[in-house]
């Protein structure tokens, strides 16, 4: 068909002597549409048509120009055939590769969508699990605080009873003075001042106990560790006196402020203090000294504060030290095994670290908290 169209065009444009050019175009079209076989067939047909239609009628008897013409035409036509076929094959390969690539992209896109959907579902499930874990940890922390308070309940009752008894004594003394015809106003004023002081003392004790027993979790805020230590020492004062344990504190006033939950940090320190007193239950009374120290420190290259609670008790065996912070592991006969595990989780949540080590004559528990400036925006 392409050779026939080239012949028709050549006959119409015979005056312009374009036969060779038109048949070359015909060969190229045949190659492009049909490939190498139809292209070579078009070359043969073009030579025959050129010879019998255009050249033979004009031949003067010399075959050299005619032979040279056909050689040149044949070589040119074959080259065009090969080049066109190669280009056409390359384009078909590119189209096929494009189709394969599109299919691969579609499959990969579908796979990525499935993966993204699975990741979103996994993230949602993980968030639900983390929320449940946080609620469980908060509940366990509350139980641990209440349990720790239960261990010092008798001492707390005794500590509250003292200011209440002092209030009653001062009130009775004031009533006795006022009933007298001649009373010293200064004595009455001093007695009333003592009543106010003892009432504030009792109120402070009750507020500390209520804070530790409260289930709600207050927001983190900048605070001084010296105040946390003072609160815990006051809470444990009567218990330490009952156990004949002396509590020594060495807290510098220039400690960096930390950002944290005051009640949670009180819980951690109170738990360490009670554990230290328990560890010294079987040692001689003169050796029952619990030391609470603090120092400036560095944590991940930023200012921090480290608090240590050192006892002079039985110390730790290697197998105990390895499992000390595991949940439900305890060295006490009636312990829950949650105090130290929850204490470590609290310190971890504050961006710090908690550890224990033998000190040669007992055990030292220490925790480090980053300074307030090192945890901007933490909540």
C-alpha positions as CSV (number, residue, x, y, z in Angstrom):
1,X,0.0,0.0,0.0
2,X,2.8,2.5,0.8
3,X,4.6,1.7,-2.5
4,X,1.3,2.1,-4.4
5,X,0.7,5.4,-2.8
6,X,4.3,6.5,-3.6
7,X,3.7,5.4,-7.3
8,X,0.5,7.4,-7.5
9,X,2.2,10.5,-6.0
10,X,5.1,10.1,-8.4
11,X,2.8,9.9,-11.5
12,X,1.0,13.0,-10.4
13,X,4.3,14.9,-9.6
14,X,6.2,13.3,-12.5
15,X,7.1,16.7,-13.8
16,X,9.1,17.5,-10.7
17,X,11.3,14.4,-10.9
18,X,10.6,13.3,-7.2
19,X,10.3,9.6,-7.8
20,X,13.2,8.5,-5.7
21,X,12.3,10.7,-2.8
22,X,8.7,9.6,-2.8
23,X,9.5,5.9,-2.9
24,X,12.0,6.4,0.0
25,X,9.1,7.9,2.0
26,X,7.0,4.9,1.0
27,X,9.7,2.5,2.3
28,X,10.0,4.5,5.6
29,X,6.2,4.3,6.1
30,X,6.2,0.6,5.4
31,X,8.9,0.0,7.9
32,X,7.2,2.2,10.5
33,X,3.9,0.5,10.2
34,X,4.9,-3.0,9.5
35,X,8.5,-3.5,10.6
36,X,11.6,-4.9,9.0
37,X,9.9,-7.5,6.7
38,X,7.3,-5.2,5.1
39,X,10.0,-2.6,4.8
40,X,12.4,-4.9,2.8
41,X,9.4,-5.9,0.7
42,X,8.7,-2.3,0.0
43,X,12.3,-1.8,-1.0
44,X,12.1,-4.6,-3.6
45,X,8.7,-3.4,-4.9
46,X,10.0,0.2,-5.1
47,X,13.0,-0.9,-7.2
48,X,10.8,-2.9,-9.6
49,X,8.3,0.0,-10.0
50,X,11.1,2.5,-10.5
51,X,12.8,0.3,-13.1
52,X,9.7,-0.7,-15.2
53,X,7.7,2.5,-14.8
54,X,10.2,5.4,-14.8
55,X,13.6,4.2,-15.9
56,X,13.1,1.4,-18.5
57,X,11.1,3.6,-20.9
58,X,13.8,6.2,-20.9
59,X,16.8,3.8,-21.0
60,X,19.2,4.7,-23.9
61,X,21.1,1.4,-23.8
62,X,23.7,2.3,-21.1
63,X,23.0,0.3,-17.9
64,X,25.7,1.9,-15.7
65,X,23.8,4.9,-14.6
66,X,20.7,2.8,-14.1
67,X,22.7,0.2,-12.0
68,X,24.4,3.0,-9.9
69,X,21.0,4.6,-9.3
70,X,19.5,1.4,-8.1
71,X,22.5,0.6,-5.9
72,X,22.3,4.0,-4.3
73,X,18.5,3.8,-3.9
74,X,18.8,0.2,-2.5
75,X,21.5,1.1,0.0
76,X,19.6,4.2,1.1
77,X,16.3,2.3,1.3
78,X,17.8,-0.5,3.3
79,X,19.5,1.9,5.7
80,X,16.2,3.7,6.2
81,X,14.5,0.4,6.8
82,X,17.0,-0.7,9.4
83,X,17.1,2.7,11.2
84,X,13.3,3.1,11.1
85,X,12.8,-0.4,12.4
86,X,15.4,0.1,15.1
87,X,13.8,3.3,16.2
88,X,10.3,1.8,16.0
89,X,11.5,-1.1,18.1
90,X,13.0,1.2,20.7
91,X,9.8,3.2,20.9
92,X,7.8,0.0,21.4
93,X,10.2,-1.0,24.1
94,X,9.8,2.3,25.8
95,X,6.1,2.1,25.6
96,X,6.2,-1.4,27.0
97,X,8.6,-0.3,29.8
98,X,6.3,2.6,30.5
99,X,3.3,0.3,30.8
100,X,5.3,-2.0,33.1
101,X,6.4,0.9,35.1
102,X,2.9,2.3,35.5
103,X,1.7,-1.1,36.6
104,X,4.6,-1.3,39.1
105,X,3.9,2.2,40.4
106,X,0.2,1.4,40.8
107,X,1.1,-1.8,42.7
108,X,3.7,0.0,44.8
109,X,1.2,2.8,45.5
110,X,-1.5,0.4,46.6
111,X,1.1,-1.4,48.7
112,X,2.2,1.9,50.3
113,X,-1.4,2.8,51.0
114,X,-2.0,-0.6,52.6
115,X,1.2,-0.1,54.6
116,X,0.2,3.4,55.7
117,X,-3.2,2.2,56.7
118,X,-1.7,-0.6,58.7
119,X,0.8,1.9,60.3
120,X,-2.1,4.3,61.2
121,X,-4.0,1.4,62.7
122,X,-0.9,0.2,64.6
123,X,-0.3,3.8,65.8
124,X,-3.9,4.1,67.0
125,X,-3.6,0.8,68.8
126,X,-0.3,1.8,70.3
127,X,-1.7,5.1,71.5
128,X,-4.6,3.3,73.2
129,X,-2.2,0.8,74.8
130,X,0.0,3.7,76.0
131,X,-3.0,5.5,77.4
132,X,-4.1,2.4,79.2
133,X,-0.6,1.8,80.5
134,X,-0.4,5.4,81.8
135,X,-3.8,5.0,83.6
136,X,-2.6,1.7,85.1
137,X,0.7,3.2,86.2
138,X,-1.1,6.2,87.7
139,X,-3.4,3.8,89.6
140,X,-0.5,1.7,90.8
141,X,1.4,4.8,91.8
142,X,-1.6,5.9,93.9
143,X,-1.8,2.5,95.5
144,X,1.9,2.6,96.3
145,X,1.6,6.0,97.9
146,X,-1.3,4.9,100.0
147,X,0.6,1.8,101.0
148,X,3.6,3.8,101.9
149,X,1.5,6.1,104.0
150,X,0.0,3.1,105.6
151,X,3.4,2.1,106.9
152,X,3.8,5.4,108.7
153,X,0.2,5.9,109.7
154,X,0.9,5.4,113.4
155,X,3.7,7.9,113.4
156,X,1.6,10.4,111.5
157,X,-1.2,10.0,114.0
158,X,1.3,10.6,116.8
159,X,2.7,13.6,115.0
160,X,-0.8,15.2,114.5
161,X,-1.7,14.3,118.1
162,X,1.2,16.4,119.5
163,X,0.1,19.8,118.1
164,X,-3.5,19.0,119.0
165,X,-2.5,18.2,122.6
166,X,-0.5,21.5,122.7
167,X,-3.5,23.4,121.4
168,X,-5.7,21.9,124.1
169,X,-3.2,22.7,126.8
170,X,-2.7,26.3,125.7
171,X,-6.5,26.8,125.3
172,X,-7.2,25.5,128.8
173,X,-4.4,27.7,130.2
174,X,-5.9,30.7,128.4
175,X,-9.3,30.0,129.9
176,X,-7.8,29.6,133.3
177,X,-6.0,33.0,133.0
178,X,-9.1,34.7,131.7
179,X,-11.1,33.4,134.6
180,X,-8.7,35.0,137.0
181,X,-9.5,38.5,138.2
182,X,-5.9,39.6,137.5
183,X,-4.3,38.0,134.5
184,X,-1.3,38.8,132.5
185,X,-2.2,39.8,129.0
186,X,1.2,38.8,127.6
187,X,0.8,35.3,128.9
188,X,-2.6,35.0,127.2
189,X,-1.2,36.5,124.0
190,X,1.7,34.0,124.0
191,X,-0.7,31.1,124.7
192,X,-2.9,32.1,121.8
193,X,0.1,32.5,119.5
194,X,1.2,29.0,120.5
195,X,-2.3,27.8,119.6
196,X,-2.1,29.4,116.1
197,X,1.4,27.9,115.6
198,X,0.4,24.4,116.6
199,X,-2.8,24.6,114.5
200,X,-0.7,25.6,111.4
201,X,1.7,22.8,112.2
202,X,-1.2,20.2,112.4
203,X,-2.7,21.7,109.2
204,X,0.6,21.4,107.3
205,X,0.9,17.7,108.4
206,X,-2.6,17.0,107.2
207,X,-2.0,18.7,103.9
208,X,1.1,16.7,103.3
209,X,-0.8,13.5,103.9
210,X,-3.7,14.6,101.8
211,X,-1.3,15.5,98.9
212,X,0.3,12.1,99.0
213,X,-3.1,10.3,99.3
214,X,-4.7,12.4,96.5
215,X,-5.3,10.4,93.3
216,X,-5.2,13.3,90.9
217,X,-2.0,14.1,89.1
218,X,-1.1,17.8,89.3
219,X,0.7,19.6,86.5
220,X,4.5,19.9,86.6
221,X,5.9,23.1,87.8
222,X,9.4,24.5,88.7
223,X,10.3,23.6,92.3
224,X,13.2,23.4,94.7
225,X,14.3,19.9,95.8
226,X,15.2,21.3,99.3
227,X,11.4,21.8,99.8
228,X,10.6,18.3,98.7
229,X,13.3,16.9,101.1
230,X,11.9,19.0,103.9
231,X,8.3,17.7,103.3
232,X,9.5,14.1,103.3
233,X,11.6,14.5,106.4
234,X,8.7,16.0,108.2
235,X,6.4,13.1,107.1
236,X,8.9,10.5,108.3
237,X,10.0,12.2,111.5
238,X,7.8,10.3,113.9
239,X,8.4,7.0,112.1
240,X,12.1,7.5,112.3
241,X,11.9,8.4,115.9
242,X,9.8,5.2,116.6
243,X,12.4,3.1,114.8
244,X,15.3,4.9,116.4
245,X,16.6,6.1,113.0
246,X,18.4,9.4,112.8
247,X,17.9,11.3,109.5
248,X,20.7,13.6,108.4
249,X,20.3,15.9,105.5
250,X,22.9,17.8,103.5
251,X,21.1,19.8,100.9
252,X,22.9,22.8,99.3
253,X,20.8,25.9,98.8
254,X,22.2,26.5,95.3
255,X,20.7,23.4,93.7
256,X,19.2,24.1,90.3
257,X,15.4,24.2,90.2
258,X,13.7,21.2,88.6
259,X,10.4,20.9,86.7
260,X,8.3,18.2,88.2
261,X,5.2,16.9,90.1
262,X,5.9,17.8,93.7
263,X,3.7,15.0,95.1
264,X,5.3,12.4,92.8
265,X,8.8,13.4,93.8
266,X,7.7,13.3,97.4
267,X,6.4,9.7,96.8
268,X,9.8,8.7,95.3
269,X,11.8,10.1,98.1
270,X,9.5,8.9,100.9
271,X,9.6,5.4,99.4
272,X,13.4,5.5,99.4
273,X,13.5,6.8,103.0
274,X,11.1,4.0,104.2
275,X,13.1,1.4,102.4
276,X,16.3,2.7,104.0
277,X,14.7,2.5,107.5
278,X,13.5,-1.0,106.7
279,X,17.0,-2.1,105.7
280,X,18.4,-0.9,109.1
281,X,15.7,-2.7,111.2
282,X,18.2,-5.5,112.3
283,X,21.3,-3.3,112.9
284,X,22.3,-1.8,116.2
285,X,20.6,1.5,117.1
286,X,23.8,3.6,117.0
287,X,24.3,2.6,113.3
288,X,20.8,3.5,112.3
289,X,21.6,6.6,110.4
290,X,19.9,7.6,107.2
291,X,21.6,10.3,105.2
292,X,19.9,12.4,102.5
293,X,22.3,14.3,100.4
294,X,22.0,16.4,97.2
295,X,24.5,18.0,94.9
296,X,24.7,19.9,91.6
297,X,25.2,17.6,88.7
298,X,25.1,17.4,84.9
299,X,22.6,15.3,82.9
300,X,23.1,14.9,79.1
301,X,25.3,18.0,79.1
302,X,22.8,20.2,81.0
303,X,22.7,21.3,84.7
304,X,20.9,18.9,86.9
305,X,20.4,17.9,90.6
306,X,21.2,14.5,92.2
307,X,19.6,13.4,95.4
308,X,21.0,10.3,97.3
309,X,19.5,8.4,100.2
310,X,22.2,6.3,102.0
311,X,21.4,3.7,104.7
312,X,23.8,1.6,106.8
313,X,21.8,-1.6,106.6
314,X,22.3,-5.1,105.1
315,X,23.2,-3.9,101.6
316,X,22.3,-5.7,98.3
317,X,23.4,-9.0,96.9
318,X,24.2,-9.2,93.2
319,X,21.1,-11.1,92.3
320,X,19.0,-8.5,94.2
321,X,20.7,-5.6,92.6
322,X,20.0,-7.0,89.1
323,X,16.2,-7.3,89.7
324,X,15.7,-4.5,92.2
325,X,13.6,-2.3,89.9
326,X,11.5,-5.1,88.4
327,X,7.8,-5.0,89.0
328,X,6.5,-7.3,91.8
329,X,10.1,-8.1,92.9
330,X,10.6,-7.4,96.6
331,X,13.1,-8.2,99.3
332,X,10.5,-7.4,102.1
333,X,8.5,-10.2,103.6
334,X,5.2,-8.3,103.1
335,X,6.3,-6.0,100.3
336,X,4.2,-5.4,97.1
337,X,7.3,-5.2,94.8
338,X,5.9,-2.0,93.1
339,X,7.5,0.9,95.0
340,X,10.9,1.0,93.3
341,X,9.4,0.1,89.9
342,X,7.0,3.0,90.1
343,X,9.7,5.3,91.5
344,X,11.9,4.6,88.5
345,X,9.0,5.2,86.1
346,X,8.3,8.5,87.8
347,X,11.9,9.6,87.5
348,X,12.0,8.4,83.9
349,X,8.9,10.5,83.2
350,X,10.7,13.5,84.6
351,X,13.6,13.0,82.2
352,X,16.0,11.7,84.9
353,X,17.4,8.4,86.1
354,X,17.2,6.3,89.3
355,X,19.8,3.7,90.4
356,X,21.1,1.8,93.4
357,X,24.5,0.8,94.5
358,X,26.2,-0.7,97.6
359,X,28.2,1.8,99.6
360,X,30.3,-0.6,101.7
361,X,28.1,-0.3,104.8
362,X,24.6,-0.4,103.2
363,X,22.8,0.8,100.1
364,X,22.7,4.2,98.4
365,X,19.7,5.1,96.1
366,X,20.2,8.1,93.9
367,X,18.2,9.9,91.3
368,X,19.1,12.7,89.0
369,X,16.7,15.3,87.6
370,X,17.5,17.8,84.9
371,X,17.3,21.4,85.7
372,X,14.1,23.4,84.9
373,X,15.9,25.2,82.1
374,X,16.9,21.9,80.5
375,X,13.3,20.7,80.0
376,X,11.4,23.6,78.4
377,X,7.8,22.8,77.7
378,X,7.8,19.4,79.5
379,X,4.5,18.5,80.9
